[in-house]
Amino acid sequence: MPKLDLSFAKYNSASIPLIVKIILCGAEDVALIEYAHLTGRPFRVFSLDTGRLNPETYKFFDEVEKHYGIRIEYMFPDADEVQALVRSKGLFSFYEDGHQECCRVRKVRPLRRALRGLRAWITGQRKDQSPGTRSEIPVVQVDPAFEGLEGGIGSLVKWNPVANVDGSDMWNFLRAMNVPVNSLHSQGYISIGCEPCTRPVLPGQHEREGRWWWEDAKAKECGLHKGNIKEESVAHLNGTGNGAINANGSVTVADIFKAPSVISLSRSGVENLLKLENRREPWLVVLYAPWCRFCQAMEGSYVELADKLVGTGVKVGKFRADGEQKAFAQQKLQLGSFPTILFFPGHSSRPIKYPSENRDVDSLMAFVNALR
């Protein structure tokens, strides 16, 4: 497959081999592994084990490992985050307020950790998989949601080599090559994810109708490919990107930057920060919107930075600046776009705006150290 071989030749090296990612259990991803195997170039495979997969999926993973003589690198969610989510909201909160929060904990954050050491990755996305979110995906793109080895926006290349391949052609290839596939496919499952959020589709239904069937069709992405959701669709969902519309017409959004080291500020708290006499120590504050994919992309770096600054005398906070707070943030806090990062020094009443789009830990720490 020329496009896949080109991606291996361009981005592979002995020290940083390209990752071919199995997205839980998709047939397209097995095809990518087969293609990668045929190129003869080194590659790695990893999978996100959310802890809520079907038994058939785990058996499928084992069959893939044995067939190709490889070890899949399993990525797991943070146990403390899963425990906090389940204890506070129960095991099936996604049926009530949308799948984004659960997916963020169980899938997006583990994926973000896995991609930090890479320059490029490969996915099995196809245009005909989801007309609502994937009809315009390119073969190669700058990843709009995740950061790579160098850090910052534009540091990770995302290859979608089967973007223009028809689903029927994909299955013809899999049968011809006699490769392992998930046994759930023979039971009516086409697009397969976690067990509570996946069901078989009926004849005539699109394959993605078996995923998150209780949500708006325009937002059926788990967060791994959040950049596929068009801005107008996000606006339609009241700026959440969540897809969960409550019975009363309101939309629930899952918050981000949730960590003990990041202090959530109210408007009155920010107004106090603007008054120099009320500021006892310097503050770093991110102005964000939880639906913003760039805010989501920097979440891991910002939380890691906050953890490192504990005990240094610098407080780290967040202020949700969309909705009713947006006009205030634009007038008083220099908000131009999300995210906006401000440093409130101890010697000046005016906050200093972070000037770069490089939002990795080292760049943010250098900014703080230069000003405190």
N, C-alpha and C positions, 0 to 999 in steps of 0.2 A: 504494500500500500504506500504509494509515493509520499503522501502528505505526512503519514506517521513516521516513515523513515527519515524524512527531512527534519522533523522535530527532534528525533533522536540524535541525528548528526549535528544539529545546531546547538542543542542544549545539554547533551550528555558529556560527562567527564568521569574520570575514574573516581574522583573525590565526591562529586555531586551528581550521581546518576539520576536520570529523570524518573519521576514516579508515574506509573500507570495506576490510576485509582479505581478500585471497585466501589461504586456507589451502592453500598449495602449488598445488592444481589442482582443487578441488572444484566440482562443477556448481552447488551451492547458492550459492557465492560469485559465480559469473557471474550468477546470478539477482539477487543483491543489487546488483551493479553495474548491471544493467539497471533495477532498481527505482530506484536512486539517480539514474541518468541521466534517468528519467522524471519525477522530482520537480523537475528543473531547478535544484536547489540545488548549490553547490560541494561536491566530495568529492575524496578522494585514495584511491589504491589502492596497497597494497604487497604484496610477496610475499617469503617466506623462501626464498632459494636456498641449499639445504644443500650444493650441490656433488655431490649424488648422485641427482638427479632423472632421470627417463626422457627421452630425446630428444624424445618426443612431447609432453612437458610444456612444454619450452622452445618448441617450435613453437606450442603452444596459447597461451602467454603472448604471443607475437608477434602472433597472430591477434586476441587481445583488445585489445591496444594499437591495432592498425590499425582494428578495428571501431568502437571508441569514441573514437578520436583522443586517447588519453591516453598518459602514460608511467608505467609501473609503477615504484614505488620499491622496488628490490631491496635486501633486507637480507642480508648475508653473515656467516657465523661468523668469529670471530677466528682468523686464520691460525695464530698461535702455539699457540692452544688445540687446534686441529685437528691440527697437527703433533705436539704432545706426546701427544695421545690415540692417534694412529695409530702413532707410533714405539714407544710403550710397550705397546700392546695389539693392534696389527694393524688391518687394514681391516674385519674382520667380528667383532669382539669381542662385539657385541650378540647373536649367536646363542648365546653361551656364558653371558654374565652379564646379559642383559637390555638393552633398548633405551634405558633412561632416561639413561644417561651420555652416549651419543652424541647423543640428542635434546636434552639439556641444552646441549651445546656448539654443536650445529648449528642449533637452532631456538629453544630457550627464551631463551637469553641475547641473541641478536639481537632477538627479539620484545620482551624487557624494555627494551632500548635504544630501540626504536621507540615504545613506549607512554609513555615518561617525559614526553614533551611534550604529552600529550593529556589531555582530561577524560573522553572516552568513546570506545568503539570498537564495531564491529559484527561479528558472526560469523555463519556460516551453519550453526550447529548445529541439528539437528532431534532431537526426542525419539525418533523411530523409527530413527535412525541406529545407536544402540548401546543396547539395553535394559539392558545391564549398567552403563553409566556416564552415559547421557544421558536416561533416561526421566523425570527430574524437573526438567530445566532450565527456569528461568522465562524469560519474554520479556525481562525486564530485571532486572538484579541488580548489586550491588556486586561488583566483581571480587575473588574470594577469593585470587588468586595474584599479581597484578601491581599496581604502583603507577603513578599518573598524575602529572599536572602538579604538584599540590600536595604530593605525597609522603605516605607513610604509608598504613596500612590505611584503605580507604574513599575513597581519592582518585581512583578510576577506576570509571566506570560501564561495564557490559558489556551490550550489547543483543544479543538472540538473536531477531530478528523473525520467523524462519521456524520457531521451535521447535515450533509446533503444525501445521505444514504436512506433509502426507503426501508421501512420496518420489515417488509416481506423479503427484501433482498438480504437484510441482516440475518433473518432466520434461515434462508437458503444457504448462506455461508456457514452458519453454525452447524447445520445438519450435514453439509458436505464435509466439514472438517471433523465431525464426530467429537465435539468438545462437550464438557459437562455443562448442564444448565440446571437451574433451580426446578425441582419437581413441582413447585407450586404453579408453574406455567401450564402444566397439563391439567390443572384444576380450575382454570379460568382466570388466574391472576396474570396480568400482563406487566403492569408497573408495580413493583414490589418494594415496600418500605417496612416500617415497623408493624408488628402484628395488629395493634389496636387501630391503626390508621390505614389499613389496606384491606380491600375485599375484592372478590372476583367481579369482573364486569360481565354484563349481559350482551348477547349478540346485538350488534349495531351501536353499542356504546363505545366512546373513545377510551383508549387505554388509561388516561389519567383520571377518568371518572371513578376509578377504584381507589383513589387516594383522597383523603380528607373530604369525603363526599358531602359533609355538612357545611362546607365553606364555599365562598365565592370562587368561581372557576378561574377568575383572572389573577388569583393570588396563590395558585397551587405550586409553590416552590417552598422547600423546607428551609432555605437560607443558604444552602451550599451554592445555589445559583441565583441568589437574590437579585443580582444585577439584571436578570432577564425581565423582571417586572417593570413595565413601562411606568413613567412618572404619572401619566394620566390615570393609570389604574390605581396607583398609590393614592392619588388625590381622591379618587372615587371612594376609596376606603377610609376617607377622613384623615389621610396622612399617617396611617399606621403601618401599612404594608402587612397587616396581620391577616386580614381576610375573615375575621370572626365578627359577625354582625349580630348583636344581641336582639332579643325579642322586641325591645323598646326602640330599636333603631340606632342605639348608640354603638360605638366601637371600642373594644378593649384593646389596649396596647401593652405589650410586655416591655418593661423598663430595661435599660442597659446600664453599664458601669456600676453594677450592684456588688459592692465589696465593702467590708468593714473599714478599709482605709480610705474610701472615697465618701466624703460627706455630702449628702443631698441638701442643697440650699433652696430655700423659698425665696420669693421676691423680696420680702423684708430682710432676709439674710443677706442678699446681694446688695440691697440698698445700704445696709450697715457697712458692708465692705467698701462701698464707695466713699464712706466718710472716714478719712484718715485717722481721726481721733478714736474711732472704734476698732481699729485694726491693730491687734497686739502682735501679730506675726504675719509673715508673707503668706500669700495664698496663690495656688494655681487652680484655675477654674475652667472647665470646659462647658461651653454653651452648645447644647445638643438637641437633637430630636431623635427619639428612639427608632423611628422608621427610616432615618437617613442611613444609607448603606455605607457611607464614608465614616459616620460615627460608629457604626457597628464594626467596621474594619479595624478601627483603632482601639476598640474596647480592651483587648488583651494587653496592648502596650501601655495604655493609660493606667489600668489596674496594677500592672507590674511596677510602673513608675511610682504609683501611690504607695505600694508596699515598701519600696526602697526608701521612700522619703519619711516613713514613720520614724519618729524620734529625732528628726533633723531640725525641727523648728519650722518646717514648711508644711502648711496644711494643703490638702488636695480636695477639691470639691467639684460638684457638677450642678448645672442649672438648666433645667429643661426650658428651652427658649422658643418653642413653637407655639402655635395656637394663640391664646390671649396674651402671652408674654412676649410675642415676637416684636411688636411695635416698641415696647419698653426696651428690649434688648438692642434693637436697631438704634434707638435714640441715645441710650445711656451706656451701652456696652460694646459699641463698634461692631455689632453683628452684621456681617455681609452675607455669609453662607454658613452652612453647617458642615463640619464642626468649626467653631471659633474658640481658640484657647487664649486665655488671658492670665497674666501674672500681676498680682496686686502686691507691689513691694512695700516694705515697711517705711520707706522714706518719701513716698510720693502718693498723692491722692488719685492720680490718673493711672488706670491699669495699662499694662504694656501688652500689645497683641502679638501673639506668636506669628512670625512672618513666613514660615515655611510650610510646605505640604508634606514634608518628611515627618511622619508622626511615630517613628519607632522610638524605643525607650532611650537609646543613646542620644538622639537628637533632642528629645524633650528634656532630658537631664542636663544637656549642655546649655540649653536655654535657661533653665532654672538656676544652674550654678553661676551663669554670667550675671544674673540679676539679684540674687539674694545677698 
